């Protein structure tokens, strides 16, 4: 808890307390969760904007104050520090909520397998707690990593959602015959491309109702785009969904010129939630941030990420992240 301060910490404490009061915590009553989730969705969609919301507190008192420092992975370049402000995280999660991107996160007991030092892990924690969910974290004692903790039936039977990178789900699929997750309703992923065969196997093995695929980066709190797959997931798993209204996104060629739908180019971003410039660097004045990721927008304006612009990875001995 020493790493958190200010409005973000208060938001986390309030959300966790709200989840426990509604019986969604690990020690709470199990009850009829589906009715609670449906009621929560209806209330969140129909409730009017409060006359005195918490937003001004973030926008004025602490909006520009640093909340977190993350380090980029340095996979294809030099690792850099990214400073994210309270207000940026608040607006990012609020924007995701208003776009319906947190409906799946309501009243869950979610197993967060991504490290909280990683943007994906911390963003997921804030997203789920803002929706009134409870959090379970890996114990760190299993030689199999996070998937090994699921062999504990006391944990496994309480979980209703999981967030993790595709490699975690590949491990889970291999052990699915020995791991029972009777309450699992949602699985979410990010960090790299989803493997369709793995997710389809998990859907057949467990009572999964929804899956989410997200695209984001360390420089963008929460997500840039997200795709929710419901029921039989016969749709295109390569899609990361539509871009949130928080961001302007374009696909550009080598000269920075916008490309038409269906054409692969570099993903460029613009928006108030973009945590730029890097600490210690001056603002370049560029209209868009070149992410280094390659992708395209389809005819439905859904984003498809196909790889990185840089073809070579930095050797581990040179990457001290």
Secondary structure, DSSP 8 states (H G I E B T S, - for coil): -TT--HHHHHHHHHHHHHHHHTT-STTS----HHHHHHHHHHHHHHS---TT-SHHIIIIISTTSEEEEEE---SSS---EEEEEHHHHHHHHHHHHHTTTTGGGTT-EEEE-S-TTSHHHHHHHHHHHHTT-EEEE--S--TTGGGGGGG-HHHHTT--EEEE-HHHHHHHHHHTTT---TT--EEEE-SS---HHHHHHHHHHS---EEEEEEEETTEEEEEEEEEEESS--S-TTEEEEE-TT-EEEEE-TTS-B--TT--EEEEEE-TTB--S-TTS-----SSEEEEEEEEE-TT-EEEEEEES------GGG---
